[in-house]
């Protein structure tokens, strides 16, 4: 039995092979835009592993809602005739990976105080091409993973400037949908905020895209302002996720944008906690202060999660 694993977002697809159903082998990250369709990117990966298509008996796929492959069992049969398709949500896979991971795969970003209320769950939150989350709920039979539709909700804006920003960002959307957290908390959201900031300052752009800005913009006042706004809105979103899911047993943050922020030493814990730790009733404030915040170091953790389903 040879299992092909794939975690596909809007920008990258991560692949690996498992021959024993327990361990992944040689995981790789591949840029989706470099290939015309799923069949070609899968063939490229399998060739790099010297694995024949007919050897694949199972294909486990985690798919983000920004991915456009539209994978079905019928389509898989056309390129991997023997493979049975198992498909789940991308953050569902992340949550499975985190639920079974060891502590050395995480980095604690805050200083929690006290102990969270008994029975609290955990939350996985990710910022990349899009924004999403899932919950990990401990049960007597093991972890239960609660998936979600992610950040598709009207944001809880705290002041008029935040409302104005979300309204201004609407001009970049083609689908006429309502403002959502993802308008700010995503790779494209960061870039759109930078475009608005340049327009307001009557200045030209210094960077080519979000990645370039995060790599080179550390000392740029405009970039610093944008990242402060990003972290403040992420704190609001995180507070809501913990409140709605009673997820005070830990927040685990992941995704390409998070990796770049932490990797480039741009993570702003102060701005995040400014809105995450709110002046609330004592029982809520105590649980929030006791909530650990972890960065997930392993960018392939969703592939490990796929082996757990």
C-alpha positions, -999 to +999 in steps of 0.1 A: +000+000+000+013+034-010-005+065+002-001+099-016-007+128+008-014+164-003-022+195+016-032+221-010-039+258-003-043+287-027-005+292-034+013+260-025+007+223-025+026+201+000+031+165-010+045+134+007+044+096+003+036+071+031+043+034+025+035+022+060+006+045+069+025+058+099+053+080+087+056+105+058+086+105+035+104+134+019+077+161+021+079+188-006+063+222-011+054+230-048+041+263-062+007+256-077+009+283-104+038+265-120+016+237-132-016+238-154-036+213-133-036+188-105-026+158-127+006+175-138+017+187-104+010+152-089+029+135-118+059+159-112+060+150-075+056+112-080+084+113-106+107+130-081+100+101-057+104+074-083+069+062-076+047+048-103+011+061-106-003+026-105+014+020-071-009+047-054-038+029-037-050+058-016-049+096-021-055+117+011-061+153+003-067+184+025-080+213+005-083+250+013-113+269+000-089+291-021-078+261-041-095+257-075-087+221-084-122+208-077-110+173-070-134+143-072-130+106-072-139+106-109-110+130-117-086+110-096-095+079-114-083+095-147-047+100-134-044+074-105-067+046-115-062+025-083-063+053-058-092+058-034-098+095-026-102+108+010-107+145+011-110+168+042-108+205+051-073+219+053-076+231+089-092+198+098-059+182+087-038+207+106-058+201+137-053+163+134-016+168+130-014+192+160-035+169+182-010+141+178+022+162+177+049+164+203+057+196+222+090+201+204+070+210+172+057+241+189+071+274+201+054+292+230+049+329+220+033+343+252+035+340+289+003+325+301-006+329+338-030+308+358-049+277+347-077+277+321-111+264+331-116+226+331-128+212+298-114+239+276-106+229+240-078+240+217-080+261+185-059+260+153-057+293+135-039+299+103-030+329+081-018+323+046-034+328+012-066+327+032-077+326+069-091+296+087-095+277+120-106+244+135-110+231+171-095+202+189-118+188+216-104+161+240-128+132+245-125+098+263-120+081+229-093+106+217-093+141+201-124+152+182-117+177+154-144+203+147-139+219+113-153+253+103-159+275+073-131+298+086-132+335+088-162+342+066-179+365+090-183+403+094-155+415+116-159+429+151-145+464+145-136+484+176-135+519+162-143+540+131-108+536+116-112+498+115-146+501+100-132+525+074-103+502+066-126+472+059-149+494+038-119+507+018-106+471+012-139+462-005-128+478-037-103+449-042-131+423-041-148+411-072-175+389-057-194+417-039-195+397-007-195+414+028-164+425+046-147+395+064-116+391+086-097+376+057-098+410+039-070+420+063-058+387+077-043+371+046-014+375+022-036+395-002-050+415+027-016+427+038-007+437+002-040+456-002-035+475+030+000+484+017-016+497-016-041+518+004-013+532+026+008+542-004-022+559-020-029+578+012+008+588+016+010+598-021+041+576-025+052+548-048+054+512-039+088+499-027+080+462-029+068+437-055+044+416-033+036+406+002+066+383+006+090+410-006+075+434+018+079+411+048+115+403+038+127+438+032+102+462+050+112+458+086+123+495+090+096+510+067+071+530+088+043+521+064+050+484+068+053+487+106+019+504+107+003+477+085+017+449+106+004+466+138-031+467+122-027+430+112-018+419+147-045+439+163-072+424+141-057+390+146-060+395+183-097+403+179-103+372+158-084+350+182-104+363+211-136+355+193-124+320+184-115+312+220-147+326+233-170+308+208-152+275+211-142+277+248-107+272+234-086+284+264-064+252+264-042+266+236-042+286+204-019+271+177-011+295+148+002+283+115+002+292+078+026+309+053+021+344+066+026+334+102+057+315+093+072+346+077+062+369+105+078+347+131+108+337+109+116+373+101+112+384+137+081+405+128+057+388+152+042+416+173+030+401+206+022+435+221-002+445+193-018+410+193-024+411+231-037+446+229-070+432+215-068+396+225-066+405+262-097+426+267-110+444+297-137+418+303-155+401+332-131+384+356-139+348+346-132+355+309-101+376+315-086+349+337-092+322+310-077+345+283-046+352+304-042+314+310-044+306+272-010+296+257-002+308+222+019+285+201+036+288+167+035+255+148+071+250+135+063+221+112+049+235+079+041+199+069+020+191+100-012+188+079+004+159+060+010+141+093-026+149+102-038+132+070-023+100+083-045+102+114-079+102+096 
